[in-house]
Amino acid sequence: MSSFLKSTVAAAAIGLSIAAGAAPPAPALEAPATVVLVHGAFADGSAWNRVVPRLQAKGLKVVSVQNPLTSLADDVAATRRVLDAQTGPVVLVGHSWGGVVISEAGQHERVKALVYVSAFAPAEGQSVADLSKGYAEPPGFKHLVADKEGFLTLTPEGVAKHFAQDLPAGETKLMAVTQGPVRGANFEEKTSTAAWKTRPSWFVLSRQDHMIQPALQEAMAKTIGAKVVSLPTSHVPLLSRPKEVADAIAAAAAR
């Protein structure tokens, strides 16, 4: 049989199949975006509990990383393990210290966008200490306590008045006793890369932040060319304004 006849027979067979009610094969769909959430210092993965259900309601898969807060390398490794486990495009989100982590881990091939939430956004070779030079010490830093191994926690007053001053007292009391201690030396560790240079970025800026100066947040957002969502909140808009935070993340996922 000639190639022309073979093509004609194949076309006729497909036509008969469709006429009989069999649908043609559907094109493969791209996997929906997964949102990977990276918490900051003095917290754990549950810090995103008010954002997660809102993202899930938008049809997004969500994973919250549990960082050990023992070093930049350890936190990046924990985040990369989560990224390795995903099967589709990822929006990588970091709060506070988590911004340093996503700047390093965000070079992962699955990461398509970055969202910084009241976060540090260092360039390669920069540390949190480097970024903070030239800015007044945030009020919350006066309430840091170091243990004999150099791990930092916030006093109950620091949590209530400077970390989460727009949350109810009962909630800040709970946050104070369940906070995740962070190794103080982490803030001196320099990143080796800056994923925001090759990924579109969003920045949720907290105007009443007592842990990262709002002026520093604004400068970082400008440097990385981020789309900015400005909120009149404390350092934890993910808890006090979760809808707006979720909307910003969803916008990154919809890009």
Buried (B, 14 or more C-beta within 10 A) or exposed (E): EEEEEEEEEEEEEEEEEEEEEEEEEEEEEEEEBBBBBBBBBBBBBEBBEBBBEBBEEBEBBBBBBBBEBBEBEBBBBBBBEBBEEBEEBBBBBBBBBBBBBBBBBBBBEBBBBBBBBBBBBBBEEBBBEBBBEEEEEBBBBEBBEEEEEEBBBBBBBBBBBBBBBBBEEEBBEEBBEEBBBBBBBBBEBBBEBBBBBEBBBBBBBBBBBBBBBBEBBBBBBEBBEBBBBBBEBBBBBBBBBBEBBBBBBBBBBEE
